[in-house]
């Protein structure tokens, strides 16, 4: 849990330089892509250079669709760029860049520092790295950051769709927490009241400030970023992704893997998760009586309430909003629960041989 310091301020890059000097780290590698380098990498490198720190930059190359992926090609590119003279790796970007960097940090033993460029995911402070290996999305245990420095000006200037994605990743906690309580009460899976409480508090902070987040007000963006950080810390505390990832994430991973297989451009993780959360909540509400037969005392979230929140920030509320066809949705509802060894309510319903009615797919 030792991630110190965690800074979400206007002078975050200056504080990052001071932190590096306090650790006597004089040579660092920035891992970014062309967009995050423009958003923050150039300014950060300038601040570090002025502080007497040697800076080398690795720009992860996009694929033929223009997507930067945390796959074997990107991992090798980053690993090649790491030499023995580097004291630290700086992940300048959002989820994908962090996944690449945390994996490389774990494999090389070089510590990494989180430099978020958008409040778009909750994985900044976590230990898990969802990577694409041979076309399959698999989460590996890797390294958590030594520190985090987020410039609030950079976060506020992030594209609206990335802010909406971050809010979507937080609303996913409605269903992930319900799945976690269900798995604990019906299958004896490990559970942490402390981690669940951290996640739930972060979720409701976002709900209560949805208008400020939608308006991209500095205070709203600060609340969203801090909520994403807290969600990541809850996963780090528990040691697994249960507090923040349930059936809605399994659907998202399933869709992403199909996009890779068919050569389709990628969609932001939080956007897929947002649409999947409303879908999963709708299914849980429709089949509540079946769920209750399992003996679990779990209150399933209201899909309409979640959808209204997402609409306020401009996030998708259904797979159709993302042009995900009905056939893929139906397939994911039948098979996505096999991607993780979790006793979610979706897995339970499949084990009960529930045939999901067509209206829930639309």
N, C-alpha and C positions, 0 to 999 in steps of 0.2 A: 504493500500500500504506500510505500515511500515514494511519492512523486512530489518533489519539492524543488522549486516553488511552482505553483500554478498561478499564472498571471493572465488576466483578461483586462488589459488597460490600453490607453493611447500610446504609452511609451514602452510597450512590451518588447520591441526589438532592442531598445537601449538596455533594458533589464536583462535581456538574453545575453548581450555582450558582456555585461558586468558579471553575470553568472558564469559564463565560460572562463573569464579571467580569474574568478574566485576559485575555480577548479583547476587552474593552470593548464587549461586546454587551449592550445595555440593553433591547432590545425583541424579543420572540420570539412566534411563533405555535405553539401546541400543536395538533397534528392527532391526533384520537382518535375513538373511537366511544363510545356510552353506557356500554359495559361496561369498556373500558380506561380511560375517564375516572374511573370509580368505583374501579377497581383501583389506579390510580397517578396519573392526571392531577390529581386534586384535591390530593393530598399534594405532588406536584411543583410545582404552581402556587403553593401556599402557601410552599414553601421558596424559590422564585424571587422571589416578591413580597416576602418578608421581606428578601431580599438586595438589594432596590431595583430589580428587573428588571420591566419592564412585560410582562404576560402577556395574550395574547388566545388564545381557544380556538375551534377549528373542529371541531364534532362531525359526522362523516360520517354521513349518514342511511342507514338500511337500506332494502332494497327491500320489496316487498309480502310476501315470505316471511320478513322479518326478517333477511336476510343483508346484510352490508356487503361490497360488491364493488369491486374495482379496475377500474371500467369508466368510460365516458365521463362519466356523470352525476356520479360521485364525484370524478373529476379536475376537472371544471368547478367543482364546489362548493368544492374546496380552492383552486383557482387564484383564484377570486373573493375568497377570504378573505385572500389574500396581498397586502399593500400595501407600498409602497416604504419604509415606516418599519421593517419587520421585518429584524433582523440575522440571524436564524436560524429554521429550522423544526425543531420537535421532534416526531419520530414516536413517539407514545405508543401502543403496541399490539404486535400480532404481524405476520404476513406481509403481510396486505392493507393495513393502515395504512402499513407501510413502503414497499410498492410505490407507493402513491399519493403519499407524501411524496417519495420519491427521484425520481420522474418530475417532480413540481412543482419540486423543487430544481434539477434539470437544466435545465428550461425557463425558470426565473426567475433562475437564478444565485445564489439565496439558499442558503447552506450548510444542511445538515440534520444533526441529532444523533439517534442511535438510542436510544430508551428502550424496550427490550423489556419486555412485561408477562407473557410466558409463554415457556418454552423449547420452542417448537412448530415452528419452521422454521429453516433454515440460511441464509436470505437477508438477515439483519440487516446483515452487513458486505459483501455483494456489490454489484455494479454493475448487475445485471440486474433489470428490473422486468417480471414477467409481468402483462400487462394484458389485459382483455377488450375488444376493439374490434369492434363489429358482431357480437358473439356468438362471436368466435374468440379463443382464447387465444394471444397473441403476446408474446414477450419482447423488450423494448426495452432498449438500453443507456442507462443513466441515470447517477445520481450515487451514489457511495459516501458513507457518513456521515463527517463530520469527527471524530466521537468517539462512544463508546458508554457509556452508564451504565445498568446493570441492578441494581435492588435485589433482593438475594437473597431477602428476605422476600416481596416481591411474586411472584417466580418460584415459590417454594415453595408459595404459596397459590393458584397457578393451578389450574384444573380438571384432574382426573386425565386426562381425554381429550385435553387439550392437551399434557400432558407425554408421554402415549403417542404423540401425533402427532409430537412432536419426536424421540422415539426411533425412530419409524417412518421419519422423514426421514433419520436417520443410518444405519439398516440398509439403506436404499436404495443406500448406497455399495458394498455387496457386488456388486450388478449393474451399477451405473453405472461403477465402476472396471473391471470385466470388459469391459463394452462399449467403454470408452475404449481399453483395450489392444488389443482386437480391431480397432477402427477404425484404430488406428495401424499395426498389423502387416499388415493386409490391404488398407487403402485409403490408407495414407500420411497420415492425418489428423494434425495437430500434436499433440504430446504433451510433457508436462513431468514428469520424474521427481520434481522438488521438489514440485510441486503434488499429484501422486499420493501422495507420501509423507506430506504434511501431512494429506490426507484420510484415508488408511489409518490413521494413528496416532490421529486423532480418533475414527474408527469403533471401533477396538479398545479405546479408553478407555471408551467406552460399553458395549461387550460385557462387559468385565471388571468393570464396576460396575453391572450391570443390576439387581441386588437392591436396591442403595441408591437407584437411580433409581425403581424400582417402589414402594419404601417412602416416596418423597418426602422422604428424608433430605436435609438441607441440603447435605452434601458430594456426594451423588449428583446433586442438581439443579445444583450448581455445575459438576460434571464434564460433565453434558449440555449446559449452556449454553455452556461453553467449547468443547466439541466442535462445536457448531453455529456458533459464531463462527469457529473454525478452518476449518471447511468453507467458510464464506463467504469467508474470506481466501484460500483456495486458488483459488476461482473468480476472485477479484479479481486474484490473482497471474497466473493463466493468461490472463485476459481474456475467458473464455467459461465456460459452465456445465458443460463436459465432465467435470471432476473429480467432480461431485456429481449429475449428471443424465443418465440413459440411457433405455433403453426403458421402464423402470418409470414414469418421469415422463411419457413420451409417452402411455402408457395413462391415467394420471391426468388429463392435460390433455384427452384425448379424452372421457373420462367427464364431466368438468366441463362441457365444451362441449355435450354432449348434455343434461345437466341444465338448462343455461341455455335451450337450444332448446325443451325440453319443459316449462319452468316448474317444475322440481323444486327443493326446497330444497338448498342446497349442503352438502357434506361437507368436514370439515377436510382440507386438503391432505395432511398427514402420514398421515392415516388411509387415504386413497386410495392413497398411495404405498406404505404398508406392505403392503396387500393385493396391489398390483401387483407388488411386489418378490418375494413368494413365488411368484406366478404366473409371472413371467418366469424366475425361477431354476428352477422346475419344467420349463418349456419347454426351457431351455438344457440341463438335465440329460438330458431325454428325447431331444433331438436332438443330443447331443454328437457323435455320429459324423459327422453332416452338417457341423457346425461345424468339426470337425477337418479335413475335406476342403478347407477354405478355406486351410489352411496356417498357421493361427494357433495359437501356443502360449499358450493362455488356459485357466486353471483356472476352471471355472464354479462358483459357490457352491452349497452344499448347501441346498435349500429347507426340509428338515426342521429343520436347525439354525436357520435364520432364523425359521421359524415358532415354534419353542420360545422363542426370545428375545422375540419379539413378544407371545406369550401371557403371559409373566411380567409385562409392563407393562400388560396389558389392551388391547393394540392388535389390530385386525382382522388376520386371516391369509388371507382370501379375499374375492373380490368379493361372494359370497353373504352374508358377514357385514355388508356395507354395503347389502344389498338391491339389488345391481346384477345385473340379469338376464343369463342366459346369452347371449342374442342380442346384447346390447350388448358383452359381453366378446369374443365371437367377432368382431364388427365391428371392435372396437378392435385386436385382434391382426392383422387384415388391413390396417388403414388408418392406425393411429396413427403408424407409423414415418414417414409422409409429413409430419407436423407440423414436423419439424426435419430439416435437411440433415445427418444423422449416419448413418454406416455402422455402425449397431448390429447385434448378432447377430440381432435380430428382423427388421430390414430384410433382412439376408442370407438368412434362412430364407424370407421372402416372395419374394425374388428367385429362390430355388430352387424356388418353387411348392410349398412344403411345405403340406400340408393338416393343420392342427392337429387332433388327435384329440379327441373329445368329452370324454374324462376329464380333460384338462388344464383345461377350462373350469369345472369344478365345484369 
